[in-house]
């Protein structure tokens, strides 16, 4: 990798991982899911993180991930101790009258959403304390309960204001996360604000609101253009949303990440919206390719079965074929479902997670990096419970 002179004040991020390497890792991992009844997923998550971390270089020095699969498994089992009673309550409510079941389900749903905020903060702490650069550990202070209440309150305001407070919410939660992030004995600081993402967000919000208002007018007015006009407006709204997501994500990541600093050492990240649009288009294209190949394989299997069990002049007896395979249909259905889920997960990892990580790392620079040379080691590994809770709620990160 590039060796930088210690006097150089700017260092750059580099990513050396290959998509083919990740594909091999994922394929082997998902094949091991079935014989291990899904338990291997904790080892796969660990291997993925080591792949991303070890191939990420900052100023020529790689990140190091020190977590292990046993910690993730243990944290998940601890989380189940909390969730099993909650799920039992849900099952019990399902046996009651519809009104009680409905109210109970809403209460449990709200509780799980609140716990997701707690889990996100705790799981981030776990990953940071397992991340080293130049042999120095990152870590996180702050309260997971405070973050959970902040997040919960912001989402209530988000619903009440129909999304208008999103820039304020995003900046507030980002600030709390990173003002409580440390590299050794040196603390991060965030100087960004909601105004940095407000422009594109409110522009797309207004465009979306206009589309929705026109659709409502078409539905309620006798002078409307009929179903055709509504369909065109729905298509226009879809386009607005699909363009808004990469534009806002690009602006948010670039502006917020570029307002992070450790003393005089300042991070800069630049993500282009068109790069994210290309990433999403590549993802959709590869999904189409993947499912086309799956359909071809499935057709070959069905064709082979039909040829094997064909009878008489017709060459195919559907009733005989179903009778022969009936004991295995449920098992085959389960395997087909798992296979489809695995294909979708692999394609998403290869063409969204991998691409976005590489994009972020390669666009990152740190100015006045010599300030980091005097960093002293501080912090210790946090328990794995937060990661297990996030995993149980399916809100974990890389």
N, C-alpha and C positions, 0 to 999 in steps of 0.2 A: 504494500500500500504506500501512498504518498508520504514521504518523510518531510515534515515542515521544520524550518529553522525555528529554534526557540524564541528568536527575537521578533518573529512575525506576529503581529497583533491580531490578525484575523485567521481563524481556522474554519474549515469547511466540513460538512457532513458528507460521507460516502456510504454507499450501500453496495455490497459485493455479492449478495445472494442471487441465485438464479431461479426462475420460475419452475424449471424442470426439476431442480432439487426439491423444491417444496411439493411438487406434484408427486414425486416418488415417496416422500415422507407421508403425505396425506393418504395416498392410495394404500400403502402398507398399514397405516393406522386404522383406516375404516374397515379394511378386511379383517383386522383383529377385533373389531367391535363385537362381532357375532359370537366367536368362541369364548370371549371373556364377558359376555352378557353386558356389554357397554362399559365395563370397568376400565378398559384400556384407554378410554377417553382422557383420563387424567394424565396418563403417560404421553398421549398425543399432544395435549395442550402444553405440557412441559417441553416436548421436543420442538413444537412450533415456536415457542418463546425463545428457546435457545438458538433456533435458526435465525429469527429476526434480530435478536440481540447481538449474537456473535458476528453477524454480517454487517452490523451498523458500526461505522467508524467515525469518530469525531476527532479531527486533527490527527488522524492516523492511528488513534487508539480505539480498540473495540469496546463495546459494552459487554458486560458479563451478567448472565442470569444465573442465580444460585439457588433458585427454588427447585423443588423436586415433587414428583408425582404423589409420593406418600403423604406429603403435607396437604395437597389438594384433596386427596381421598378422605383423609381424616377430617379436614374442614367441612367437607360435604356431609359426612356422617353426623358431625355435630349439628349442622344446620337442619338435618332431618329431624333431630330431636325437637326442634321448634316447630317444624312444619307438619309433622304427623298429627299433633293435636288440632292444628288449624284445619287440615284436610278431614279429620274425623268430624269436626264441627260442621263442615260443609256437607258431608255425607248425611249427618243427622238432620240438618236443615232441609235437605232434599226429601226427607220422609214426612215433613210437616206440611201444613196447608200452604198453598201457593204464595199468600201474602207474607207469611213468616219466612218462607224459603227465599223470596225475592229480597226482603229487607236484609236478611242474614247474609246473602250472597254479596250484596252491595257493601255491607260493613266489612266483610272479609276482603273484598276486592280493594277497598280503600286502605285497609291495614297492610295488605301486601304491597300496594303502591308506595306507602310510606316507608316500609321496610326496604324497598328497593333503593331508596336514597341512602339509607344507612349502609346497605350492602355495597353500593357503588363506592362510597368514601372509604370503607374499610378494605375493600378489595384493591383499591388504588394504593392504599398504604402497604398492603402485602407486596404488590408488584414492585413498588419503589424500594422497599427494604431488601428486595432480592435483586436489585439492579446496581451494578458497580461500574464506575468509569475511572480508569487509572488507579484501580484498587480502592476507591473511596465510594462508600455506600450513599445512595439517596435515601431520604426518609421523609415522613410527613407528620406534622403535628395537627392540632385542631381537633374538634369534636365531631364524631360521626353523627351523633344525635342532633347537634346544632345544624349540620349540613342537611340532615333528613328533614328537619322542620323548615329550614329555608327553602329547600326544593319543593316541599309539599305546599307551602304558602304561595310560592311563585306560580306553581301550576294551577292553583285555585284562581289566582288573579288572571292567569293566561286564559282560563276558560271563561271567566266573567267578562274579560275585555275582548273576547274573540281573537286572541293572539296578539293584540297590540303591544303588550308589555314584553314580548319576546326579547328584544335587544337588551332591555334592562335586566331581565332574568339571566340571560346568557352571560352578560358581563359580571353580574353579581356572583353567580356560582363559579365562574372561571376565576374571579379574584380570590374567592375563599379557598379554592383548591390550591392555587399556586402561591398565594401569600403564606400558606402553611406547608410549602414544599421546600426541602433543604437538600443541598449537596454538601455532605460532610458538615462542617461547622458554618457554612455560608447559606443564607436564606435567599430564596427567590423573591422578587417583587414584581407586581403587575401594575402598570401605569395606564392601561387602556380604559376605555369607557364605552357605554352603549352607543354613543354617537358614531363610532367607527363602523358600525354595521347597519345603522338606522336607515341610511339612504336607499340601498337596494331592497332592504326588507320592506319598508313602507311603500316603495314603488310597486313591488309585486303584490303587496297586500291590497293596495287600491285597485290594481288591475283585476285581481281575483274577485274583489268585492263587486266591481262593475259587472263582471261576467255573471256572478250569482244573482245580482239585482236584475239584470236583463232576462235571465232565465225565469226568475220569479214573475217578472212582468209578463213574459210570454205565457206562462201557465195561468195567471189570474186574469189576463185581459182577453176580452172577446175579439180584439183587433190583432191578436198575436199572429205570428207567422206559422203556427202549427208545429207539429213534431219536428219538421226539418230544421226550423230555426233553433229549437231547443237542442237538437243534436249538434249543430254547428257551434253553439255557445258552449256546450259541454266539452267538445273537442278543443275549443279555444282555451277553456279553463284548464283542461289537462295539460296543454302545451305551456301555459303560464306556470303551473306547478312544477312541471318537469324541468323548465329552464330556471325557475327560482331556486330550486334545491342546490344545484351545483354552484350557482352564482353566490348565494348566501353562505354556503359552506366554505367556498374559496375565500370570500372576504373575511369571514369570521376567523378561520384558521390563520390566514396571513396577517391580518391586523392585530389580533389578540396575541398570537405567538411572538410577533415582532415587538410587542410591548413588555416582554419578559426580560428580566435582568438579574444578575447576581453582582451587586455592587456596580462597578463600572463595566463589567463584562455584559454585553448586550446581545441577545439572540435576534436573528432576522430570518424570516421564513416567507417565501413568496410562492403561492399556489395560484395557478391560472384557472379560471372557470372553464375555459375551453378544454383544458386537460382533464378536468373532472367529467365533462360531458363526453369526451372520448373514452374515458374509463367506463362510464355507465353503458355507452353504446357497445363497447367491446364485451362487457359482461352479458348484455342481452344477446348479442350475436353468438357468443360461445354457449349460452344456454340453449339457443336454437340448435346449434351444431350438436351439442351433447345429447339433447333429447331426440334429435333425428337419428343419431347413431344408436341410441337405446331402442328406438322404435324399429330400426332395421334388425337389430339383434332379436328383439321380441318376435318380429315377423318371421325370422328364420326359425326360431324355436317352435312357433305355432305351425309353420309350414312343415317342419320335420316331423312334428307329432302327427299332423294330419296325414302325411305320407306313410308313417309307420302304422297308424290305425285305420288307414283307408280300406274300404271293403267294396267288393262288387264293381260294377261298371262306373259308379259315381266317384269312386276313389276316396270318398270321405264320408264317414258316419259320425255326425256331431254327437248323437246320443251315446254311442259307444265310447267316443273320446272323453265325454264328460263323466261317464260311469267309471272309466278306468282311472281318471285323475281326481275324482271327487274327494277321496280321503286326503289328498295333498293340496287341495285348492286353498285352504286357509293358510297353510304354511307358505305356499307359493305367493299368496297375497301379501303376507307379512314381509317376505323377502323382497318382493317387488316394491313395497312401500319404503322399506329401509334403503333399498338401492336408489330410488328416486331422491330421497332425502340426502343421501351421501353425495350423489351427483350434484345436487343443488348447492350443498355446503362446499364441496371442492371447487366448483366454478366460482362461487362467491369469494372464497379465500384467495384463489389465484388471480382473479381479475378485479377485485375491489380491495380487499385487505392488503394484499401484496403490493398492488400498484400504488395505493394511497400511502402506505408506509414508505416505499421507495421514493415517491414524489416528495414527501415531507423531508426525509433525510437529505436527499440530494439538493434540495433548495435551501437548506439551513446553513447559516454562517454565524460565528460568534466573534464579535469585535472585542478588543481589549482582553483577549483570552489569557494573557499573562497573569491577570489577577487570580485566576483559578489555580495557578501553580502553588500558591501558599495554602491551599485548602487542607484542613486537618480532618482526619477520620472522626466521625461521630455518628451515633445512631446504632440501632440493633434491629435484628429481624423481628417483625411483628408476628403474632399468631396467625394461623391460616383460617381462622373461623370466618373472617369477613369475606375471603375469597370463596369459601364453601357456601356461604349465604348467597352471594352474588350468583354462583353457579346454579344453586337450587332455584333461584328466581329468574335465571336465564338473562342476567344483565351484566355479565362479566365482560372484560375487555380481552385484548390479546392474551 
